[in-house]
Amino acid sequence: MAPGILVFIENKEEKSFFDNLLKTEDFPVFETHIALEAMNILQKENIGLIIAGSIMQGIEGERFKLIAEKIRPGVNTVLIGPLSRESNGFLINTEDFKNLIHNSVKTEQVLRRDLADAKQLIFALADRLLQIFGVNDRYFFNNDHLVADLSFRLAMKMGLEENLAESIRLAALLRDLGKVGIQLQILEGTVRLNQSELTPIKEHPIHTVQLLRQIQFPWNLDFIISQHHEHYDGNGYPHRYTGRQICIGARILSVADAFYAMTTDRPYRKALSRDKAVEEIKKNAGSQFDPEVVEVFLAILKDEPTVKTSDKNILIFERENHIAALIKLSMNADEMQIFHTSSSIDAIVYIRQKHPALVITEIEALQPEATPRVSHIVLQMALAQERRVLIITPDKNYPRIIGGDVDYISQPLDIEKLTQKIHELISKGMPSTKEAREGLTGKIEEFSLPDIIQILSLGLKTAKVEIEGDREIGMLYMESGKIVHASAGNLRGPQAFLELVRWTTGQFCIKHGQVTDDINVTTGTRNLLFEANKHVDREMTA
């Protein structure tokens, strides 16, 4: 809404004049002749201009002007003198005064619009800055948008002014910039740090403030950033402030930061579940955290159960960090959480624990001659978990290595096409029931039956595996990751399984969620694989 005008006039003749002057104007007009009521209007309404009369009840004009500017900084106040009549009306030039009013209100609107644009620019620059730092950073600068969003909601829920809530949001985004100068091995170390190593970490809030001091923000961020690691009981750092000595912005940020820190993997520990993190925050209310902020935090979780520890996770499995860096720099930092690894084992663990919405990998990372055989398991693990998969090939003519729910994009990468493809795959969500029934297909020579069983066992999957050999059809059923049925031609049970393991060529199809009542395998899956491998080894050495 456009800023309004407060008319603070007691003289009836002057009031009547301004009533007639302003009644046809297209902006809100508020009137009063009582000083206390005028101040109340200034606090509650969006006032851009004050017209104060020659006589004001109980207060002198210049004094009122000073108070008004304290209540609403930047407001324009026009103090008018006594209006005396000539034969043709008031001495004041009506048109000039109307122009003054319009210009003042217009200036206020322009200033507000410019300020809003400046704030948007600042947040956009902060986003880009975090993206740049996040390119090679696996643990930090990854949850800043989640922390900022939760901090802003906490501030608004507590009834703080929007300008203060915005300052808390920006402080949450920029709070850890002081870590930039800290050695990477300290930040990502897996052992307990000694006192000399802890010192630079504990000083990072001060370093952040010093880095940002030369920037003229429209908010004061210094206290929020410098105090966000202070504890309510005085055991925090760097100043050991207690209770209300810590500014409200820092007390809010402390809770949001701790919640997402606990629910995020760190080099020295795995992420806590959301429920365990909430319990920790409740347990530390009054010691580490402001109890009032914790109470509001719990209310937000109750009212908004969709508060998440992660959203739209993407796993990028590649030997170098090129594609991950490209994606991180080209997409909004708050759109999705991106995890990069060149380790097959880390990729498998991430798929099992984080259930990424999308897995992106280079074709080279899946080649047996380029990396150990286990790297191919990453692809099958993703498909077994019914994740979307995007494979990047050297060129558009490169052969497709597997069917199922797999998409391809070729080098050289067009970043706009790549990001568009990612958005399309993310928006598609999980494969449909129809896609799941059709199954995930491939060649036995590229991915052996023991590999398939290993993946399905890791995911505790229930599925049917159909194998089409050179001359016969085989079938396996697995429930909760265990083999319960095997058939190959006329063979049934463990003997059929031993026959299937010998097959080195043919097609397979994995159909998830399918079960059978014909249970003919009771031997443990691990023992079954061990016996099968022994038989194969004997045949090869015979």
Number of C-alpha atoms within 10 A of each C-alpha: 7 15 18 19 25 23 22 24 25 18 15 9 12 18 18 11 13 14 14 10 14 16 11 8 12 10 14 16 17 15 17 16 19 15 16 12 13 20 15 11 16 21 13 9 15 17 22 23 22 23 18 22 21 17 18 17 12 10 11 11 17 11 9 19 17 12 12 20 14 11 13 17 10 12 19 20 21 16 15 15 11 11 16 11 10 8 6 6 11 13 12 13 9 14 10 10 12 14 11 13 21 16 12 18 21 15 13 21 16 12 12 14 12 12 13 12 11 14 17 12 12 15 16 13 12 15 19 18 17 24 23 16 17 19 20 14 15 17 16 19 22 23 22 26 19 22 23 25 18 24 29 26 17 26 25 15 15 15 10 15 10 12 11 18 24 21 22 28 26 27 28 31 24 23 29 21 20 21 20 13 11 13 13 11 8 15 18 15 13 12 9 10 12 8 8 8 14 13 12 17 18 16 15 23 27 18 22 21 22 13 12 15 13 8 7 8 14 13 15 14 23 19 17 26 28 25 27 26 27 25 26 24 16 16 15 18 16 17 14 16 19 18 19 10 12 23 18 21 26 26 27 29 29 26 25 25 21 18 23 23 20 21 21 19 14 17 12 11 10 11 16 18 13 17 9 14 18 20 12 15 22 17 12 16 20 16 17 24 23 24 18 13 22 22 12 17 26 15 14 17 13 11 10 10 9 9 15 12 18 15 15 16 19 25 24 23 28 23 18 13 15 11 21 23 17 15 20 21 19 15 16 14 23 16 12 18 16 22 19 25 18 16 16 23 13 14 25 21 14 17 22 15 10 12 18 25 23 24 25 22 25 22 20 16 24 23 14 13 9 11 15 13 15 15 21 19 22 26 26 23 23 24 23 25 20 22 22 24 25 23 21 24 20 14 12 13 8 12 8 13 12 15 13 19 20 17 15 17 18 17 11 11 15 11 15 12 11 19 15 12 16 20 13 11 17 18 11 12 13 17 15 12 10 8 15 17 14 15 23 22 19 19 19 20 12 16 19 18 23 14 17 19 21 19 23 26 20 18 19 16 20 20 24 22 23 19 26 20 18 11 7 12 17 22 20 24 28 26 19 15 19 23 28 23 24 25 23 21 14 9 15 17 20 21 14 20 24 21 19 26 16 15 17 16 16 18 18 24 20 25 21 24 15 15 16 13 8 11 13 15 22 13 14 12 18 14 10 17 19 11 14 20 16 12 15 15 11 9 10 8 6 6
